Amino acid sequence: MENTNIMKLGAVVLLLLLGLAQCKDEDSFAQHDPGTPVEVTAFTPDSGSAAAQLLIYGSNFGTDTSLIEVTINGTKAPVLGSNGSVIFAMVPRKAAATDRFCNVKLRVGTQEVLLKEQFYYKRRYMVTTLAGTSDRDGQRYYIDGPIDMAQFRNPCWLMFDDKYNLFIIDEGDGVRYINAAQTEVKTLFRTGNGVSRPRSIAFTSTYDTMIVSNDQPDQSGYSQVMVKRNADGSWPENAPWTPVCYTVNCNGGAFHPVNNNEYYFNSYTNGEVYKVNDTKAARWTPEELFRTGDVNWEFGTYFAPSGNFAYFVVVNNHYIARSTYDWGNHKLLSPIDFVGVRGENNRVDGALTNARVTRPFQGTFDEDDNFYFCEQWSHTVRKITPEGIVTTFAGRSFSLGFVDGELREAVFNGPGGIAYDKRDGTFYVGDVGNGRIRKIAIE
């Protein structure tokens, strides 16, 4: 039915344009008669997103588009033409803040008509590129500076602070950030001196301290290091860091969003999950909570905003587990397998363990506990509802490359990092294989 309607619409538009051209050739434009009522009989389609074609049928429109105004929810729609009985317009951008039914009004000259039926406006997400370039030979380098000139090598993990500076782990190179105005890229610190593989970023509740997890094989090496913010609220460049915890092979850590003095992290070798009860101590003493039963378990920990549960995203074994938070005892409980099947590397939309994932990487929550995560080997961004329904949110499955555009037409190359800006519902994606920061925003 949808394809049929599209074909009909295309045919009508073609006839309309031909009619307009013929009118122009004959220099015999239909005139709007101010003394005769403007009548609207129908419009098509009845729903759509920004830039969709909109045809309004009726009489006494005239062909002078300077006299014609179409609005959807009070937002002017571009009017591209009229043959007197059909107006050709386009759905405007940002006609509504949410998907909703909207009033459509037509004004011709001094006459205004409120259309009897409403138009259902659908917001449209678009994928664009915020930052990152490569040279003509395709090489990428570590370059700070103005955002249009900066380069990234492997932007694999993203996190906002409270002022919406966007922090980026550029794998193997350092921790960097795009300032809140999105005009400049700076370096927080470079890797080296015991911090060679940063894996995650977390902030204390006051955002005056950042904790960066570090993946390394030495029991006496640094697993978590601390960076302090400047007194004026800025972040230091080439910042000094201080080690606060020592363990091996940490793939990531996270603070509980409500009980923010509790910090959780993992160890890869035996699948241990640790909790730190006093993160204000100069040196942390982690408590082992449990072992997952999955050795060599590379995963990140992501708490829902409510704090009621956390997901363990298992990168190398291709599944996601869910751990419930015990509010009485203040700790995460042993997880259950939630989405995908251990060791089964595939990409299948579906529910719970009927779904399949392939190398899931960083994830982020929206306000409704929906979880969006980068899937590196299918080159997509996937979505999990709180009930465990898995769908594909952005990207073309198993198509790698670099294409901006609509959600399912855009192309990524091994995306790894993702962050959510709740102010306007925008997602930011670290597109590792392209060395770029992509942006998924409404229109």
C-alpha positions in Angstrom: 0.0 0.0 0.0 2.8 2.4 0.9 4.6 1.8 -2.4 1.4 2.3 -4.3 0.8 5.6 -2.6 4.3 6.7 -3.4 3.9 5.8 -7.0 0.6 7.7 -7.2 2.1 10.7 -5.5 5.0 10.7 -7.9 2.7 10.5 -10.9 0.6 13.4 -9.6 3.7 15.5 -9.0 4.9 14.8 -12.5 1.5 15.8 -14.0 1.5 18.9 -11.9 4.9 20.0 -13.0 4.0 19.3 -16.7 0.8 21.3 -16.2 2.8 24.2 -14.7 5.2 24.1 -17.6 2.4 24.1 -20.1 0.8 27.1 -18.4 4.0 28.9 -18.5 4.5 28.2 -22.2 1.0 29.4 -23.1 1.3 32.4 -20.7 -2.3 31.7 -19.5 -2.0 31.4 -15.7 -5.2 30.7 -13.7 -5.9 33.7 -11.5 -7.1 33.6 -7.9 -10.6 35.3 -7.6 -10.8 37.2 -4.3 -14.6 37.2 -4.5 -14.9 33.4 -4.7 -14.2 31.2 -1.7 -11.1 29.1 -1.7 -12.0 25.4 -1.4 -9.9 22.5 -0.3 -11.1 19.0 -1.1 -8.1 16.8 0.0 -4.4 16.6 0.6 -1.8 13.8 0.3 0.0 12.2 2.0 -1.6 12.3 5.4 1.7 11.9 7.2 5.4 12.4 6.6 8.7 13.9 7.7 10.5 17.1 6.8 11.1 17.6 3.0 8.3 15.2 2.1 6.1 16.3 -0.9 2.7 17.6 0.0 -0.1 18.1 -2.5 -3.3 20.1 -1.6 -6.3 19.7 -3.9 -9.1 22.2 -4.4 -10.1 25.3 -6.3 -9.4 29.0 -6.7 -5.8 28.7 -5.6 -4.4 30.7 -8.6 -0.9 30.1 -9.8 0.8 33.1 -8.1 2.8 31.4 -5.3 3.5 34.8 -3.7 -0.2 34.8 -2.7 -0.1 31.3 -1.3 1.0 30.3 2.2 0.8 26.8 3.7 1.5 26.2 7.4 1.8 22.9 9.4 1.5 23.5 13.1 2.1 27.1 12.5 5.4 26.5 10.6 5.6 27.7 7.0 5.9 25.0 4.4 7.8 25.9 1.2 5.3 26.3 -1.7 6.9 25.2 -4.9 4.1 25.6 -7.4 0.4 25.7 -8.1 -1.7 25.1 -11.3 -4.8 26.6 -9.7 -6.3 23.4 -8.4 -3.3 21.6 -7.0 -0.7 23.2 -4.7 2.7 21.5 -4.5 4.5 22.2 -1.2 7.0 20.5 1.1 6.7 19.5 4.7 8.8 22.0 6.7 11.7 21.2 9.1 10.9 21.0 12.8 7.2 21.5 12.5 6.8 19.8 15.9 9.0 18.7 18.8 7.4 15.3 18.8 5.6 13.0 16.4 2.1 14.3 16.5 -1.1 15.3 14.5 -0.8 18.9 13.3 -3.3 21.5 11.9 -2.7 22.5 8.3 -3.7 26.0 7.2 -3.9 27.4 3.7 -3.9 31.1 3.0 -4.5 32.4 -0.5 -4.5 36.2 -0.7 -6.7 37.3 2.2 -8.6 34.0 2.5 -7.6 31.5 5.1 -8.8 27.8 5.3 -8.2 25.4 8.1 -8.1 22.0 6.5 -10.6 19.5 8.0 -8.1 16.7 8.4 -4.8 16.9 10.3 -1.4 15.9 9.1 0.7 13.5 11.2 4.2 14.9 11.4 7.0 12.4 11.9 10.3 13.6 13.2 13.2 12.4 11.0 16.7 11.6 12.3 19.6 12.5 10.1 23.2 11.3 10.3 25.8 14.1 9.8 29.5 14.5 10.5 30.5 16.8 13.4 34.3 16.4 13.4 37.2 14.4 11.9 38.8 14.5 8.5 41.5 12.5 6.7 44.1 13.5 4.2 43.8 12.9 0.5 45.7 9.6 0.9 43.1 8.5 3.5 45.6 8.8 6.4 44.4 10.2 9.8 46.5 11.9 12.4 46.2 13.1 16.0 45.5 16.8 15.5 43.9 19.2 17.9 42.5 22.6 17.0 39.5 24.1 15.3 36.8 21.5 14.9 36.9 21.6 11.1 40.6 20.9 11.0 41.0 18.4 13.9 41.6 14.7 13.2 41.0 11.5 15.2 42.6 8.2 14.7 40.3 5.8 16.6 37.5 7.6 18.5 36.2 4.6 20.4 34.4 5.9 23.5 32.4 9.0 24.2 31.1 10.7 27.4 29.6 14.2 28.2 30.4 16.1 31.3 27.8 18.4 33.0 28.6 21.3 30.7 28.4 19.2 27.6 32.0 19.0 26.7 32.2 15.8 24.8 35.1 13.6 25.9 36.6 11.1 23.5 38.9 8.2 24.1 41.1 8.1 21.0 42.3 4.5 21.4 46.1 4.2 21.9 46.6 8.0 21.8 44.8 9.8 24.6 41.7 11.3 26.1 40.5 14.3 24.2 37.4 16.5 24.2 35.3 18.7 22.0 34.3 21.9 23.8 30.7 22.6 24.6 30.4 25.2 21.8 31.6 22.5 19.4 34.3 24.7 17.9 37.5 23.2 19.1 39.2 19.8 19.9 41.6 19.7 22.8 43.7 17.0 24.6 43.0 16.2 28.3 46.1 13.8 28.5 48.1 11.6 26.2 48.7 7.9 26.8 51.9 6.7 28.4 53.5 6.4 31.8 51.4 3.5 32.9 48.1 4.5 31.2 48.4 3.0 27.7 44.9 1.8 27.1 42.1 3.9 28.6 38.8 2.2 28.2 36.0 4.2 29.8 35.3 7.6 31.5 33.1 8.3 34.5 32.4 11.4 36.6 31.6 11.9 40.2 28.2 13.5 41.0 29.8 16.9 41.3 31.7 16.5 38.1 34.8 17.9 39.7 36.6 14.5 39.2 36.9 12.2 36.3 37.8 8.5 36.6 39.4 6.8 33.6 39.7 3.0 33.5 42.9 1.5 32.1 43.3 -2.0 30.6 46.7 -3.5 31.5 48.1 -6.9 32.5 50.1 -6.1 35.6 48.5 -6.7 39.0 50.4 -3.8 40.4 49.5 -1.6 37.4 46.9 1.2 37.3 43.4 0.2 36.6 41.7 3.5 37.5 43.2 6.9 37.4 41.7 10.2 38.6 41.8 13.6 36.9 40.8 16.7 38.8 39.0 19.7 37.3 40.3 23.2 37.6 38.8 25.5 40.2 37.2 27.7 37.5 35.3 24.6 36.0 37.6 24.2 33.0 39.5 21.0 32.3 43.3 21.2 32.3 45.1 20.5 29.0 47.8 17.8 29.3 46.2 17.1 32.7 48.1 15.3 35.5 46.4 12.1 36.6 46.6 10.2 39.9 46.2 6.4 40.2 43.5 5.3 42.7 43.1 1.6 42.0 45.4 -1.3 41.0 44.1 -4.4 39.3 44.5 -6.2 35.9 42.7 -6.1 32.6 39.9 -3.6 33.4 37.6 -3.1 30.4 35.6 -0.3 31.9 33.9 1.2 35.0 30.9 3.2 36.0 29.4 5.1 39.0 26.0 4.2 40.2 23.8 7.2 39.0 22.0 7.6 42.4 24.5 6.2 45.0 27.3 8.0 43.3 30.0 7.0 45.7 29.7 3.4 44.5 32.0 2.6 41.5 31.8 -0.7 39.6 34.4 -2.2 37.3 35.4 -5.6 35.8 38.5 -7.7 35.3 38.8 -9.5 32.0 40.7 -12.7 33.0 38.2 -14.4 35.3 35.1 -12.4 34.7 35.2 -10.6 38.1 32.9 -7.7 38.9 34.2 -5.3 41.6 32.6 -2.6 43.6 34.4 0.3 45.3 32.5 1.5 48.4 34.5 4.5 49.2 35.6 6.5 46.1 36.7 9.4 48.3 39.7 7.4 49.6 43.1 8.2 48.2 43.6 4.6 47.3 40.6 2.4 46.5 40.0 -1.0 48.0 37.7 -3.0 45.6 35.3 -5.6 46.8 34.8 -8.6 44.5 31.0 -9.1 44.1 30.8 -12.1 41.8 32.3 -13.8 38.8 30.2 -14.2 35.7 31.2 -17.7 34.7 32.6 -16.3 31.4 36.4 -16.1 31.5 38.2 -13.7 29.2 35.1 -11.5 29.4 35.6 -8.2 27.8 32.7 -5.9 28.8 31.6 -2.5 29.8 29.1 -1.6 32.5 26.2 0.8 31.8 23.7 1.9 34.4 20.1 2.9 33.6 19.4 6.5 34.7 17.1 5.2 37.4 19.9 3.1 38.8 17.5 0.0 39.0 19.7 -2.1 36.7 22.9 -2.2 34.6 23.8 -3.8 31.4 27.1 -5.7 30.9 27.9 -5.3 27.2 30.1 -8.3 26.4 32.2 -7.2 23.4 34.1 -10.4 22.5 31.4 -13.0 23.3 28.6 -11.1 21.5 25.8 -10.8 24.1 24.4 -8.4 26.7 23.7 -9.3 30.3 21.5 -7.5 32.7 22.2 -7.1 36.4 19.6 -5.9 38.9 20.6 -3.4 41.6 19.8 -4.4 45.1 18.8 -1.1 46.8 18.8 -2.7 50.3 22.3 -4.0 50.1 23.6 -1.4 47.7 25.2 -3.7 45.2 24.6 -5.2 41.8 23.4 -8.8 41.7 24.8 -11.6 39.5 23.6 -10.9 35.9 21.4 -12.9 33.6 21.9 -13.2 29.9 19.5 -10.7 28.4 20.1 -10.1 24.7 21.9 -12.4 22.3 23.5 -15.8 22.9 27.1 -16.2 24.3 29.5 -16.9 21.5 27.0 -16.6 18.6 28.3 -13.8 16.4 25.4 -12.6 14.2 23.0 -9.7 13.8 19.3 -10.5 14.2 16.6 -8.1 15.4 14.1 -9.7 17.8 13.3 -10.2 21.5 15.8 -11.2 24.2 17.9 -14.3 23.4 16.1 -14.7 20.0 18.1 -11.6 19.0 21.7 -11.8 17.9 24.5 -9.2 18.2 28.0 -9.0 16.8 30.7 -7.3 18.8 28.6 -4.8 20.7 30.7 -1.9 22.1 29.7 1.2 24.0 26.1 2.0 24.8 24.0 4.8 26.2 20.5 5.3 27.7 17.8 7.7 26.8 15.3 9.0 29.3 12.9 6.0 28.9 15.6 3.4 29.6 16.0 2.5 25.9 19.6 1.5 25.4 21.4 2.4 22.2 24.7 0.6 21.5 27.3 0.5 18.7 27.8 -2.8 17.0 31.2 -2.8 15.4 31.1 -5.8 13.1 27.7 -5.0 11.5 28.6 -1.2 11.3 25.3 -0.2 12.9 23.7 1.3 16.0 21.2 -1.0 17.6 18.5 -0.3 20.2 17.1 -2.3 23.1 13.9 -1.5 24.8 13.5 -2.2 28.6 11.5 -5.3 27.6 14.4 -6.6 25.6 13.2 -5.9 22.0 16.2 -5.4 19.8 16.0 -3.3 16.6 18.4 -1.6 14.3 18.5 2.2 14.8 21.0 3.5 12.4 23.3 2.3 9.6 23.2 -0.3 6.8 23.8 -3.7 8.2 27.2 -5.2 7.2 27.8 -2.3 4.9 31.0 -0.4 5.8 31.9 3.0 4.5 31.2 6.7 5.0 27.8 8.1 4.0 25.7 10.7 5.8 21.9 10.8 5.4 18.8 9.3 6.8 19.1 6.8 9.6 19.1 3.5 7.6 20.8 5.1 4.5 23.8 6.3 6.4 26.9 4.2 6.5 29.4 3.7 9.4 32.7 1.8 9.6 33.1 -0.1 12.9 31.4 2.4 15.2 32.5 2.1 18.8 31.5 5.0 21.0 28.1 6.6 21.6 26.8 9.4 23.8 23.3 10.9 24.2 22.5 14.6 24.6 19.2 14.6 26.5 18.7 18.3 25.8 17.6 17.8 22.2 17.6 14.0 21.8 20.9 14.0 19.8 23.3 11.0 19.6 27.0 11.3 19.0 28.9 8.3 17.6 32.6 7.6 17.5 33.0 6.1 14.0 36.3 4.3 14.6 37.0 3.1 11.1 36.4 6.5 9.6 38.1 8.5 12.4 35.1 10.8 12.7 32.5 11.9 15.2 29.1 11.4 13.7 25.9 13.1 14.8 22.4 11.6 14.8 19.9 14.4 15.2 16.3 15.1 14.4 16.3 16.8 11.0 
